[in-house]
Amino acid sequence: MDNAKSAASSEAERTAHEYLRVSVDGSGIEESQSEQHEDNEWVRRDEGWRRGRTYKDTGSASRYERKTRDDFGKLINDLRSGVIKSGEVLQLWESSRGSREQAEWATFLNLLRDNNVLLHVTSHRRLYDLHNPRDRRTLDEDGVDSAYESAKTSMRITRLCVPPRLPNPKPPVEMVSVFDPSASRR
């Protein structure tokens, strides 16, 4: 019974950090980030976790993005340097907020596992332990799904930018039309 009390009290004393990301928010208000934060805050209060650091980025997490995500880089550095400690929690509103690039997602999950940091995905209403193979498999699958959705979106956008094919395109420069009067019929 003492172990159960100890585990419960240890869990309640956890610190929960959060990473908030919105791809594009045309309003300039970044409302999605505030909504993500509110949902994460609700979970923190419900679980009795202390509030830790908040990392925020605006921009895509896909391979098609050219802008760097500064706070994601800080988050990675804080995981590597031990600023985020063993037994603490990192909250994402949904797994695709972390990364839509499979290799980056796998590296991120490895860092969480290697540093014994738990991952809470608010939209899943679930706390993941990366040492649990079933939890890891679920998050790996989320990474594949996120990369796939990103690629599909890119294809749709790219397709819209390609001009339609002309029914009778001009022949290449090397080809020249020649009129043969003996072949014409009257």
C-alpha positions as CSV (number, residue, x, y, z in Angstrom):
1,M,0.0,0.0,0.0
2,D,2.9,2.4,0.8
3,N,4.2,1.8,-2.8
4,A,0.9,2.7,-4.3
5,K,0.7,5.9,-2.2
6,S,4.3,6.7,-3.1
7,A,3.7,6.2,-6.8
8,A,0.5,8.3,-6.7
9,S,2.2,11.1,-4.8
10,S,5.2,11.0,-7.2
11,E,2.8,11.1,-10.2
12,A,1.0,14.1,-8.7
13,E,4.3,16.0,-8.2
14,R,5.3,15.6,-11.9
15,T,6.1,18.7,-13.9
16,A,4.4,18.9,-17.3
17,H,6.0,20.9,-20.1
18,E,4.1,21.7,-23.3
19,Y,4.9,22.2,-27.0
20,L,2.4,24.2,-28.9
21,R,2.5,24.5,-32.7
22,V,0.2,26.0,-35.3
23,S,0.9,25.6,-39.0
24,V,-0.6,28.8,-40.2
25,D,-2.9,31.2,-38.5
26,G,-4.0,33.9,-40.9
27,S,-5.7,35.8,-38.1
28,G,-2.4,36.7,-36.5
29,I,-3.9,35.8,-33.1
30,E,-2.5,32.3,-33.1
31,E,-5.8,31.1,-31.5
32,S,-5.0,27.5,-32.1
33,Q,-2.0,27.8,-29.7
34,S,-4.1,29.3,-27.0
35,E,-6.7,26.6,-27.4
36,Q,-4.0,23.9,-27.2
37,H,-2.7,25.5,-24.1
38,E,-6.1,25.7,-22.4
39,D,-6.7,22.0,-23.1
40,N,-3.2,21.1,-21.8
41,E,-3.8,23.3,-18.7
42,W,-7.1,21.5,-18.0
43,V,-5.3,18.1,-18.1
44,R,-2.5,19.5,-15.9
45,R,-4.9,20.6,-13.3
46,D,-6.9,17.4,-13.5
47,E,-3.7,15.3,-13.0
48,G,-2.2,17.6,-10.4
49,W,0.9,18.2,-12.5
50,R,3.0,21.3,-12.0
51,R,3.3,23.7,-14.9
52,G,6.7,23.5,-16.6
53,R,8.1,25.3,-19.6
54,T,6.1,26.2,-22.7
55,Y,7.6,25.9,-26.1
56,K,5.7,27.6,-29.0
57,D,6.2,27.7,-32.8
58,T,4.2,28.9,-35.7
59,G,5.0,27.0,-38.9
60,S,4.8,23.6,-40.5
61,A,6.5,20.5,-39.0
62,S,6.7,18.9,-42.4
63,R,9.6,18.3,-44.7
64,Y,8.2,20.9,-47.1
65,E,8.7,23.8,-44.6
66,R,11.7,26.0,-45.0
67,K,11.4,28.0,-41.8
68,T,13.1,26.6,-38.7
69,R,11.1,26.0,-35.6
70,D,13.2,27.8,-33.0
71,D,11.3,26.5,-29.9
72,F,11.3,22.9,-31.2
73,G,15.1,23.2,-31.3
74,K,15.1,24.6,-27.8
75,L,12.9,21.7,-26.7
76,I,15.3,19.2,-28.2
77,N,18.3,20.9,-26.6
78,D,16.5,20.9,-23.2
79,L,15.8,17.2,-23.5
80,R,19.4,16.5,-24.4
81,S,20.9,18.7,-21.6
82,G,18.6,17.4,-18.9
83,V,16.6,20.6,-18.4
84,I,13.6,18.4,-18.8
85,K,14.2,15.8,-16.2
86,S,13.5,12.1,-15.9
87,G,9.9,11.3,-14.9
88,E,8.6,14.6,-16.2
89,V,5.9,14.9,-18.8
90,L,5.8,16.6,-22.2
91,Q,2.4,17.6,-23.5
92,L,1.4,17.8,-27.2
93,W,-2.1,18.6,-28.2
94,E,-1.9,16.0,-30.9
95,S,1.1,14.0,-32.1
96,S,1.4,15.8,-35.4
97,R,2.2,19.0,-33.5
98,G,5.6,17.4,-32.8
99,S,6.7,16.5,-36.3
100,R,5.3,15.4,-39.6
101,E,8.8,14.2,-40.7
102,Q,9.3,10.5,-39.8
103,A,13.0,10.6,-39.0
104,E,12.7,13.7,-36.9
105,W,9.7,12.2,-35.0
106,A,11.6,8.9,-34.4
107,T,14.6,10.9,-33.0
108,F,12.2,12.9,-30.8
109,L,10.6,9.8,-29.4
110,N,14.1,8.3,-28.8
111,L,15.1,11.4,-26.8
112,L,12.0,11.1,-24.7
113,R,12.6,7.4,-24.1
114,D,16.3,7.8,-23.4
115,N,15.6,10.6,-20.9
116,N,12.6,8.8,-19.3
117,V,10.3,11.6,-20.2
118,L,6.6,10.7,-20.6
119,L,4.6,12.0,-23.5
120,H,1.0,13.1,-23.0
121,V,-1.1,13.6,-26.2
122,T,-4.0,15.6,-25.1
123,S,-6.3,14.7,-28.0
124,H,-5.7,11.0,-27.3
125,R,-6.4,11.6,-23.5
126,R,-3.4,9.4,-23.0
127,L,0.0,9.4,-21.2
128,Y,2.6,7.4,-23.2
129,D,5.6,5.7,-21.7
130,L,8.2,5.2,-24.5
131,H,9.6,2.2,-22.7
132,N,6.4,0.4,-23.3
133,P,6.6,-1.3,-26.8
134,R,2.8,-0.9,-27.4
135,D,3.0,2.8,-26.6
136,R,6.0,3.3,-28.9
137,R,4.3,1.4,-31.7
138,T,1.2,3.7,-31.4
139,L,3.4,6.8,-31.6
140,D,5.5,5.4,-34.4
141,E,2.2,4.8,-36.3
142,D,1.2,8.4,-35.6
143,G,4.5,9.6,-37.2
144,V,3.8,7.5,-40.3
145,D,0.3,8.9,-40.5
146,S,1.4,12.5,-40.1
147,A,4.1,12.2,-42.8
148,Y,1.5,10.6,-45.1
149,E,-1.1,13.3,-44.5
150,S,1.6,16.0,-45.1
151,A,2.6,14.4,-48.4
152,K,-1.0,14.1,-49.5
153,T,-1.6,17.8,-48.8
154,S,1.6,18.7,-50.7
155,M,0.4,16.7,-53.7
156,R,-3.0,18.4,-53.7
157,I,-1.4,21.9,-53.4
158,T,1.2,21.1,-56.1
159,R,-1.4,19.7,-58.4
160,L,-3.4,22.9,-58.2
161,C,-0.3,24.9,-59.3
162,V,0.4,22.8,-62.4
163,P,-1.2,24.3,-65.5
164,P,-3.6,22.0,-67.3
165,R,-2.3,20.1,-70.3
166,L,-3.1,21.5,-73.7
167,P,-4.9,19.2,-76.1
168,N,-2.5,20.0,-79.0
169,P,0.8,21.1,-77.6
170,K,3.4,22.7,-79.9
171,P,5.9,20.2,-81.2
172,P,9.4,20.4,-79.8
173,V,11.8,22.8,-81.6
174,E,13.6,19.9,-83.3
175,M,10.4,18.8,-85.0
176,V,9.2,20.9,-87.9
177,S,5.9,20.4,-89.8
178,V,6.4,19.9,-93.5
179,F,3.6,20.2,-96.0
180,D,3.6,17.6,-98.8
181,P,1.5,18.9,-101.7
182,S,1.4,15.4,-103.4
183,A,-0.2,13.9,-100.3
184,S,-3.1,16.4,-100.2
185,R,-6.5,15.4,-101.6
186,R,-9.0,17.6,-103.2
